[in-house]
Amino acid sequence: MGTLDGQVALVTGAGRQNGIGAAVARQLAQDGAHIMVTDICAAPADLPHGGNAAWEELEAVAREITALGVQSLPLQVDVTVAEEVKEMVSATKEKFGRLDILINNAGAIIGPAPVRYMAEKAWRRMLEINATGVFLCCHHALPLMINGGNGGRIINLSSIAAVRPRIFMSAYAASKAAVIALTQSLALEIGEFGITANAILPGDIDTGMKQWGMQMESMVTGTEYDAVVGALEERIPAGRLGLPEDVARLVSFLASDAAEFITGQAINLTGGRELS
């Protein structure tokens, strides 16, 4: 018997099989929840950071979940488009009849550059995906969660970059800091309905997006890729990069009854990276 038997979770950005969203979806399915999995399924040219998924990958994630003995539904969604988000919530209600857990994982890194050279379009797009997308998902999902009368969990994926920014990453850091502020304000608003809201701040997690970033660093600095990885691991007290499954296990806990007294928190998940 799972800790989330009979509950329904919606996970955005869940299409990459080696990504955080897919790992979260698998974990929550193992916990007994039915899962709506969504992703933008954009062409690489549209989001050239190694984090976007093809439709076939999203379908494969949904099949993996179904094989675990729960129901799943894949849906292509751009979280920056209000009408698509609204339709996503409607599809969740039609398929499952309820929504208990919302995981806002969809995110992107676009056009990292010094502020003086950064393209305005890159700045705006980053804020749209990483911050406005979280707002739209919460905005449209909350009525279904509140009307269900069963309480619930909202878990937003921020980043350690929100509190420990790096050069050339101002737009990403700003967008992820916005997620923390949104989460904390939201927690104050929805506590009366038995719904908690928390943010997770992953550090260096070994995903396609992180690998893309390390490849970029390797090219810019002229350093071998393995050396870039090794130097990063040396700065992490835990001695390794994080895994998507590390994030998934924390999400599993925050989604469970064991975390019902935790809300409005921004939880670092870095292997101690911010201490070094």
C-alpha positions in Angstrom: 0.0 0.0 0.0 1.5 3.3 -1.1 1.5 6.6 0.8 -0.5 8.3 -2.0 -2.9 5.6 -3.0 -5.9 7.0 -4.9 -4.5 10.5 -5.1 -3.9 12.4 -8.4 -0.7 14.3 -9.2 0.0 16.6 -12.1 3.7 16.9 -13.1 4.8 19.5 -15.6 8.1 19.2 -17.6 8.0 15.4 -17.2 8.9 14.4 -20.7 12.7 13.8 -20.5 13.3 10.3 -19.3 16.5 11.3 -17.5 14.9 14.5 -16.2 13.6 15.6 -12.8 10.0 15.6 -13.9 10.0 12.0 -15.1 11.7 10.8 -12.0 9.1 12.6 -9.8 6.3 11.1 -11.8 7.7 7.6 -11.4 8.2 8.1 -7.7 4.7 9.4 -7.1 3.3 6.5 -9.2 5.3 4.1 -7.0 3.6 5.8 -4.0 0.3 4.9 -5.5 -0.8 8.2 -7.2 -2.3 8.5 -10.7 -0.3 10.8 -12.8 -0.9 13.5 -15.4 2.4 14.1 -17.2 2.9 17.1 -19.4 5.7 18.7 -21.4 6.0 21.4 -24.0 7.6 18.8 -26.4 9.3 21.6 -28.3 11.8 21.3 -31.1 15.5 21.6 -29.9 15.8 24.9 -31.9 13.1 26.4 -29.7 14.6 25.4 -26.3 18.3 24.5 -27.1 19.3 23.5 -23.6 18.9 19.8 -23.4 15.9 19.9 -21.2 13.0 19.7 -23.7 11.4 16.4 -24.6 9.9 14.9 -27.8 6.3 13.7 -27.6 7.5 10.2 -28.0 9.5 10.5 -24.8 6.5 11.9 -22.9 4.4 9.0 -24.1 7.1 6.6 -23.0 7.1 8.1 -19.5 3.3 7.7 -19.3 3.7 4.0 -20.3 6.3 3.5 -17.6 3.8 4.9 -15.0 1.0 2.8 -16.3 3.2 -0.3 -16.0 3.5 0.5 -12.2 -0.3 -0.2 -11.8 -1.7 3.3 -11.8 -3.3 5.5 -14.4 -1.5 8.1 -16.5 -2.3 10.6 -19.2 0.4 12.5 -21.3 -0.5 15.9 -22.6 1.5 18.4 -24.6 1.3 21.8 -22.8 3.1 25.1 -22.9 2.8 26.4 -19.4 3.2 30.0 -20.6 -0.1 29.8 -22.5 -3.0 30.3 -20.2 -5.5 28.5 -22.4 -3.3 25.4 -22.7 -2.9 25.4 -18.9 -6.6 25.7 -18.4 -7.2 22.8 -20.8 -4.6 20.8 -18.9 -6.5 21.2 -15.7 -9.8 20.4 -17.4 -8.3 17.2 -18.9 -7.1 16.2 -15.4 -10.6 16.6 -14.0 -12.1 14.7 -16.9 -9.7 11.8 -16.7 -9.3 11.5 -12.9 -12.0 13.6 -11.3 -9.7 15.3 -8.9 -6.3 16.9 -8.3 -4.4 16.5 -5.1 -0.8 17.2 -5.9 0.6 19.8 -8.3 4.3 19.6 -9.2 5.5 22.7 -11.1 8.7 21.4 -12.6 8.7 22.9 -16.2 11.6 25.2 -16.6 14.3 26.4 -19.0 17.6 28.1 -19.4 17.7 30.4 -22.4 20.5 32.7 -23.6 22.8 32.9 -20.6 24.9 36.0 -20.9 26.2 39.1 -19.1 23.4 41.5 -18.4 24.9 44.1 -20.7 24.7 41.6 -23.6 21.6 39.6 -22.8 18.9 39.7 -25.3 15.6 41.2 -24.0 13.8 38.3 -25.7 15.8 35.8 -23.7 15.1 37.6 -20.4 11.4 37.8 -21.1 11.1 34.1 -22.2 13.0 32.9 -19.1 10.6 34.8 -16.8 7.6 33.5 -18.8 8.5 29.9 -18.5 10.1 29.7 -15.0 7.9 32.2 -13.1 4.7 33.0 -15.1 4.3 29.3 -15.9 4.2 28.4 -12.2 1.7 31.2 -11.6 -0.6 30.0 -14.4 -0.5 26.4 -13.2 -1.3 27.4 -9.6 -4.0 29.8 -10.8 -5.9 27.3 -12.9 -5.3 24.2 -10.7 -6.3 25.7 -7.3 -10.1 25.8 -7.9 -10.1 22.1 -8.7 -7.9 21.4 -5.6 -9.9 23.6 -3.3 -13.3 22.4 -4.5 -12.2 18.8 -4.0 -12.2 19.5 -0.3 -9.3 17.0 0.4 -6.5 19.4 0.9 -3.4 19.0 -1.2 0.1 19.8 -2.0 1.8 22.3 -4.4 5.5 21.7 -4.9 7.4 24.2 -7.0 10.8 23.6 -8.4 13.0 26.6 -7.9 16.9 26.4 -7.9 19.8 27.1 -5.6 20.6 29.8 -8.2 17.8 31.8 -6.7 19.8 32.3 -3.5 23.4 31.6 -4.8 23.4 33.3 -8.3 26.3 32.8 -10.7 27.6 35.1 -13.4 25.7 35.1 -16.8 22.7 33.6 -15.1 20.8 36.7 -14.0 17.6 35.9 -15.8 17.5 32.3 -14.5 18.3 33.3 -11.0 15.7 36.1 -11.0 13.0 33.7 -12.4 13.8 31.1 -9.8 13.8 33.6 -6.9 10.3 34.7 -8.1 9.2 31.1 -7.6 10.2 31.2 -4.0 8.4 34.4 -3.3 5.3 33.1 -5.1 5.4 29.9 -3.1 5.6 31.6 0.2 2.8 34.1 -0.5 0.7 31.2 -1.8 1.3 29.2 1.3 -0.3 32.0 3.3 -3.3 32.1 1.1 -4.2 28.4 0.8 -3.4 27.0 4.3 -7.1 27.3 5.3 -8.0 24.8 2.6 -5.5 22.2 3.9 -3.2 22.8 1.0 0.5 23.3 1.5 2.9 25.0 -0.8 6.7 24.5 -0.8 9.6 25.1 -3.1 12.6 22.8 -3.7 16.0 24.4 -4.6 18.0 21.7 -6.4 21.7 22.2 -6.9 23.7 20.4 -9.5 21.5 17.6 -10.7 22.7 15.3 -13.4 20.1 15.9 -16.1 20.2 16.7 -19.8 20.0 20.4 -19.0 22.9 20.3 -16.5 25.0 18.3 -19.0 24.3 21.0 -21.6 25.5 23.6 -19.1 28.7 21.7 -18.4 29.3 21.2 -22.1 28.9 25.0 -22.6 31.4 25.6 -19.8 33.8 23.1 -21.3 33.7 24.9 -24.7 34.0 28.4 -23.3 36.9 27.6 -20.9 38.7 25.1 -23.1 38.5 22.6 -20.3 37.9 18.9 -20.9 34.3 17.9 -20.1 35.3 15.3 -17.5 37.5 17.9 -15.8 34.5 20.3 -15.5 32.5 17.5 -13.9 35.3 16.5 -11.6 35.9 20.1 -10.4 32.2 20.5 -9.7 32.0 17.3 -7.7 35.0 18.4 -5.6 32.9 21.5 -4.5 30.0 19.3 -3.4 30.5 17.9 0.2 28.4 14.9 -0.7 31.1 14.1 -3.4 28.8 13.7 -6.4 26.2 15.4 -8.6 22.7 15.0 -7.5 20.3 12.6 -9.3 16.8 13.2 -10.4 15.8 10.5 -8.0 17.2 12.6 -5.1 14.7 15.3 -6.0 11.9 12.8 -6.5 12.3 11.3 -3.0 12.0 14.8 -1.5 8.9 15.5 -3.5 7.5 12.2 -2.3 8.0 13.2 1.3 6.5 16.7 0.8 3.5 15.2 -1.0 2.8 12.8 1.9 0.8 13.1 5.1 4.1 13.2 7.0 4.7 16.7 5.6 1.3 18.2 6.4 2.9 20.7 8.9 5.5 21.9 6.4 4.5 24.9 4.2 6.0 28.0 2.8 9.5 26.6 2.8 12.4 26.8 0.3 14.3 23.6 0.8 17.9 23.3 -0.5 18.7 20.0 -2.1 22.4 20.4 -3.1 24.6 17.8 -1.3 25.9 20.8 0.6 27.1 22.6 -2.5 26.1 26.1 -1.1 28.3 25.6 1.9 31.5 25.4 -0.1 
